[in-house]
Amino acid sequence: MRFRSMWTCAIAVALIAASGTARAADTPQEKKELDKLQGYDSLPGENSVKKEMDAAPNQPLESIIIWSDATPTKGKAPLKVAFKTEKPQKIPNPQYSWSFGDGSFGAGRKVSHTFEKPGVYQVLVKVTNAKGALGEDELRIKVK
């Protein structure tokens, strides 16, 4: 009978761990086990981060889904590439900023950039608005 009790307890802990969150009915010991299973106790200071996250008020997080495109995505240097991103829906006055991965930057929904040297460049576009909503996308450009 003792084995059955231990298995029942192990299954309960596994179910709690699978859910990924502590429920209001969890005992302090169960919360401690959850922290251990989720790795909160594995790094110094990690418990303070968890406490801050738990204490944060429930606020909606606004983010923007961004779709961007580049033409062409590969070729010989110097390679002129046209970039564009779709205007995000229901976002008033979006601002677009581009980082081309070679130390150059741009702004606007449609931009072009010439890559002078061979390499693989990580191009990032970020879209923000006055409310702080943020979206970003990444493209790779291969220059021979």
C-alpha positions in Angstrom: 0.0 0.0 0.0 2.9 2.3 0.7 4.0 2.1 -3.0 0.6 3.1 -4.2 0.6 6.2 -2.0 4.0 7.2 -3.3 2.9 6.7 -6.9 -0.2 8.8 -6.3 1.9 11.6 -4.8 4.4 11.4 -7.8 1.5 11.5 -10.3 0.1 14.6 -8.5 3.5 16.3 -8.6 3.9 15.4 -12.3 0.4 16.8 -13.1 1.2 20.0 -11.2 4.5 20.3 -13.1 2.9 19.7 -16.4 0.5 22.5 -15.9 3.5 24.9 -15.4 1.7 27.1 -12.8 0.9 26.9 -9.2 -2.8 27.0 -8.3 -4.3 28.9 -5.4 -4.8 25.6 -3.6 -1.1 24.6 -3.7 0.6 24.2 -0.4 3.9 26.0 0.3 5.6 22.7 -0.1 4.0 22.1 -3.5 5.0 25.6 -4.6 8.5 24.9 -3.6 8.5 21.7 -5.6 7.1 23.5 -8.6 9.9 26.1 -8.3 12.4 23.3 -8.3 10.8 21.5 -11.2 10.6 24.7 -13.2 14.2 25.6 -12.5 13.5 28.8 -10.5 15.9 27.7 -7.8 18.7 26.8 -10.2 20.2 30.3 -10.7 21.1 32.9 -8.1 18.6 35.6 -7.8 16.1 33.8 -10.0 13.5 33.6 -7.2 13.5 37.4 -7.0 12.6 37.5 -10.7 9.8 35.0 -10.1 8.5 37.1 -7.1 8.5 40.3 -9.3 6.6 38.4 -12.1 4.1 37.1 -9.7 3.5 40.5 -8.1 3.1 42.3 -11.4 -0.4 43.5 -12.1 -2.3 41.8 -14.8 -1.9 44.2 -17.8 -2.6 43.4 -21.4 0.6 43.2 -23.4 0.2 44.8 -26.8 2.3 43.5 -29.6 2.2 43.9 -33.4 2.6 41.1 -35.9 5.0 42.2 -38.7 5.4 40.8 -42.1 8.4 42.0 -44.1 10.0 41.1 -47.4 13.2 41.7 -49.3 14.0 41.6 -53.0 16.5 40.1 -53.8 17.7 38.1 -50.8 21.0 37.0 -52.4 23.4 38.1 -55.0 26.8 39.6 -55.7 28.2 42.8 -54.1 27.3 45.5 -54.5 23.8 44.2 -53.9 20.9 46.7 -53.9 17.9 45.3 -51.9 14.4 46.7 -51.6 12.7 46.1 -48.3 9.1 46.6 -47.3 6.8 45.7 -44.5 3.0 45.5 -44.5 1.2 48.2 -42.5 0.0 46.5 -39.2 -3.8 46.4 -38.8 -5.5 48.7 -36.3 -2.2 50.4 -35.3 -2.4 54.2 -35.7 0.7 56.0 -36.9 3.2 53.2 -36.9 6.9 54.1 -37.0 9.3 51.8 -38.9 13.1 51.5 -38.1 15.5 49.2 -40.0 18.9 47.9 -39.0 20.7 46.4 -42.0 23.4 44.5 -40.2 26.3 46.4 -41.7 26.1 49.4 -39.4 23.6 51.2 -41.5 20.0 52.1 -40.6 16.8 53.2 -42.3 13.3 54.4 -41.6 10.0 54.0 -43.4 7.7 51.2 -44.5 9.6 50.8 -47.8 13.3 51.3 -47.9 16.3 50.2 -50.1 19.8 49.5 -49.1 23.0 48.6 -50.9 25.3 46.0 -49.4 28.8 46.7 -50.5 30.7 43.7 -49.1 30.2 40.0 -49.2 28.6 38.4 -46.1 25.4 37.2 -44.5 23.5 40.1 -43.1 20.8 40.0 -40.4 18.3 42.8 -41.2 15.9 43.8 -38.5 12.8 45.9 -38.8 11.0 47.2 -35.7 7.6 48.8 -35.7 6.4 50.9 -32.8 3.7 53.4 -32.1 3.0 56.2 -29.5 1.4 53.7 -27.1 4.6 51.6 -27.2 3.3 48.6 -29.1 6.2 46.7 -30.6 6.6 44.3 -33.4 9.7 43.1 -35.2 10.8 40.8 -38.0 14.2 39.5 -39.2 15.4 38.9 -42.7 18.7 37.3 -44.0 20.5 38.7 -46.9 23.4 36.7 -48.5 25.9 38.8 -50.5 28.7 37.0 -52.5 
